[in-house]
Amino acid sequence: MKSSGPFTAVVLLSILSSACQPVLPTTRVHGLVYCAEGSPESFNPQLVTSGTTIDAISQHLYDRLLDINPDSGELIPGLAQSWQISDDGLTYRFQLRQDVEFHQTSYFSPTRTMNADDVQFTFGRLLSVQHPFHQTATEYPYFDSVEWQQLVAKLTVIGPYEIEFTLSKPDSSFLSTLATDFAAILSAEYGAQLISHNTLADLDQLPVGTGPFLYRHYQKDVLIRYYRHPKYWRQLPAMEQLVIDIVPDNTKRIAKLLTHECDVAPIPRLAELSLLSKRDDFVIDAQTSMNVGYWAFNTRTPPFDQVKVRQALSYAINKSNILQAVYFGQAEPANSLLPPTSWAYDKNLNIQRYDPLLAKKLLAEAGYPEGFQMDIWAMPVQRLYNPNALKMAELIQADLAQIGVRAKIVSYEWNTFRRKLRLGEHDSVLIGWSADNADPDNFLRPLLSCAAAISGSNRANWCDENYDQLIAKAVHTPVLEERRAFYQQAQQYQAEQMPLVPIAHSKRFQVRSRNISGVRINPYGGINFTAAGKSL
Amino acid sequence: MMFHYLLRRLFLLGFVFVALTIFAFSLGYLFPGDVLGNFTGLRNISPAEEIVLRQQLGLDQSYWQQYIYFNQRILDGNWALSFSSQQNVLDEIINVMPATLELASYALLLSLIVGIPLGIIAAVRKDKWLDKLISGLALVGYSIPIFWWALLLIMVFSLTLGWLPTSGRLSVLYEIPTMSGFMLPDILLSQVPYREEALVDAIRHLLLPAVVLATYPTTVMIRFTRESMLDVLEQNYIKTARAKGLTRLQVLYTHGLRNALLPVTRQVGLQFSTLITLAMITEVIFSWPGIGSWLIDGIYQRNFPAIQGGLLVVSSLVIAVNMFTEILHTMLNPLARKF
C-alpha cells in the first residue's frame, strides 16, 4: 500500500496510548526476524552498493579477508590470518585460514575448504575480462569507484593458502577496500559447478559463502530465510534461523515492531523515534555513521575566494540551533569532514563557535563591512546526512542576515541540481557525503582534492596544492601513526581555509525488542547477527 | 425439464464468458503502452523478436483472428508475463488465489454460523429488546466502513493489547512447505516438529482478517434471515401447524427453518462478489498475500498483464459461483423452477 494515511495515524496513536505490554510469544526463541526496508537487488555484494541490500546479505552470508573492529575502526584478521606489505607498498601477501568451510545447501555441496583459488576466483572476476563470470554482470559499482582494474595489476596464487596482490601504484586504503562488505569471498568450486551446468547467473542469485548463515529461501518482496551455518569457523551464531522480513512501508514496520513480529528494524524517520523511545519494551540503538553534512562555498567565485569571507560565514551560523531544528538533536556537530569515530579524526580541532561579532569583524577586514548578497543552494532530497536542507537554508539565511549578508535560497529538481552544481553555477551549497569504506581517504579526497574538483564531487571547487600533498603523502605511507599525522594536518589546514563548513554527522538508528541482545549498528558496514541472542 | 433449465443456464454462462474475454482482450488495446508488451508482458523486445511475436499474436490479422488467438493462449495456460516479476500471470494467480479463497471461505462460514442463528432469534423475538439489539448491531455493522473497522481492531487487539499479529498468514519463523496453498491444511499435512505451534499461530493470524471480512456478510445474513423468517411465520401452514398443537420449537425447526433458509442460500451466491471486493481491502490492510493485494499492487505498478489476468480470473470466479448457487437454489426449491 503506497499511501497509508489512516494506518499511520492509528499506529502513532497506539504508540502514544498503549499502557499495556504486548504478550511476548513464548516459543520461537531460536529465530530472529529483521524487518528490512526493501528487497535485495542481488545476493552478491560485488554487484551492489545499496545499504538495504548490504544489510540483507553481506555479513550473514559471507566473510572477507579482513574485518574492521567496530569499536576502534582498526583492521583485524578475517579469512586472512596474516599479511605482509612490501616496502614499496606495491605487493600485499595474505596467508589464509585453513579451516573455513563453505555452505552446504540444496544446490551445492562443497568438497573442500576455502583456499587461495577461491580468493583468486573472487577478485579475478572483477579484474579480467577472460574470467568466465566477468561478463555476467554489467558493472561492479564499488570496485569501479575505487578503480580496481587500474589499481590491481596482478593476482598470484603463491601456495594453497597464500595469495599475493600486486598493485600498479601504492594505495594505503587498499586493505580497507578488502575489508568492506563488498569484498566478500565466493567459492571457486561452486563457480565451476555453475559453469558445468551452464547456469552462470546463479552465482549472484543463489549464494554460497562462508558466513555465519546460509541461504535457504527467498521470495521477492516477502522474505529471505537463512539458517545457521553449522560448520562456521568462528563461534557459532546463537540463532538457528534468521529471517529478513521485507516490509517497505515505514508505518507497517513500526506496527510489526509493536506486536513483536519484528525483533529488529531500522528506523529512518526521526519523528517516530521520539514516540518509540517512550515504550520500555524497546531499545533504540544509535550510532554515528560514516557521513557528513556540510555547507560548501564555491571558492572560484568572489567573494568566496577570500579565506576571511569563508571564515566569517562559518562563525556566523548557529550550529547547535541547526542540529536541534533539522536533525532533532539526533546528530553530532561536525568540526571536521571526518566523523569522530574515524581513527584519523583530530581530537584537537577547535570547535567552531558561534560568534557573529567576530564574523562581522572578519567581513570588514575582507572589505565587506556592509555585507553582500549570495545564494544558498539547498538540495531538494532527504538524505541521512541532511534530512531537510531547505529548513537548514532558512536557518542559515536568518543567521547571515545578522551580519548583513543577504542570502537567497535556491533549489532545483535533484538531477538539474546536480548538473548545475557540476557546472559550478552556485555560490554555496548545502549537501553531504556518505562514505563507502572506513578509510579517511574516502572523505578527504573525494570532497576537497583538485582531482575531485575536476571530476565534480568537490562542491567547493577548491584546489589547494598544500592540501593535496598532505592527503597524497598519507596514502603513500604504510605506517598508521604517520598516516594519522598527515590526515590531522590536512584536517587542520581545512579548518583554517574553510572551503566548506562541516555541519553534522548524523546518526543511524535501529529499534530492537528489549529481549534481543548482541545486535548493534556497525558504523563500517552492514548489520551483523552472529552474536545475537534472544531471551524470553 | 431440469435438463433444459441447466442447458439455458450454461448457455447464459457461455455468453457471459464471451463478453468477459472480449473485454479482457480489448484491454490490451485500451491500456496505455505498446500493444505487444501488454499482450505478452515482455519488455525491451528486440526488433527481431517483435516480428516473430507479432506473427504469433496475429497482430497483422483481423481483430477477430487476434481474439481467437487470445482465447487459445488463455486456454493453453500460455498467459502474459507479469511486468514486475516476468513470471506467467496464471502461475502467479494460482500462487496467491488459495490465500484469498481460504480467508473468504472462513469469513463466509463465520457469517453463516453467526448470522443465521441471530437472524432467527431476532425474527422469533420480533419487536422485543433482543430483536432491537440484534437489528441495531446489524445496522451498525452494515454501515461501518470496513477499513476503519479493520484499523480499529488492529489498534485494540494488536497494537495496544498485543494479542494478535497485524499482518501475514503465519509468523515468518515457521517454514511450512507449500502443498495445497491453503495454510491450515498445509500445516496439518506438513512433517515439521512445530506443527501445533504453527497451527495456533496461523489461527491467530487468521482471526482479525476473518472477523473483519465476515462483518458485512454477517449483517446481511442477519437481516435476510430475519425478513425471510418473518415471512414464513406469517404463512397459513405455520398457523395450521401451531393449531395442530406442535410446540413453537417444533414448528420452527420442521416447517419454518427449511423454507426460510431457501432464499438465504441464494443470498450466499449474491454476497460472493461483495465478499471478494471486501477481501481485497482486507488483504491490503493485513498484508494478506492473496489475489486482492496482488491485484492492487499490480494497479500501483501499472502491471497491465496482471490487471488483465486478475480481472479475468476474479470475474470468472464470481460469475461461476453466482451461477452455481442459483442452480443449487433452483434444485432445492420447487417454486423457483419456472420452466
Interface residues (C-beta under 8 A of the other chain):
Chain A: M1 K2 P6 F7 V10 V11 L13 S14 I15 S17 S18 C20 Q21 P22 V23 P25 T27 R28 G31 V33 R216 H217 K220 V222 L223 R225 Q241 V243 D245 K252 A255 K256 L258 T259 H260 E261
Chain B: S85 F147 W148 L151 L152 I154 M155 S158 L159 T160 L161 G162 W163 L164 P165 T166 S167 G168 S171 V172 L173 E175 Y194 E197 V284 I285 S287 P289 I296 Y300
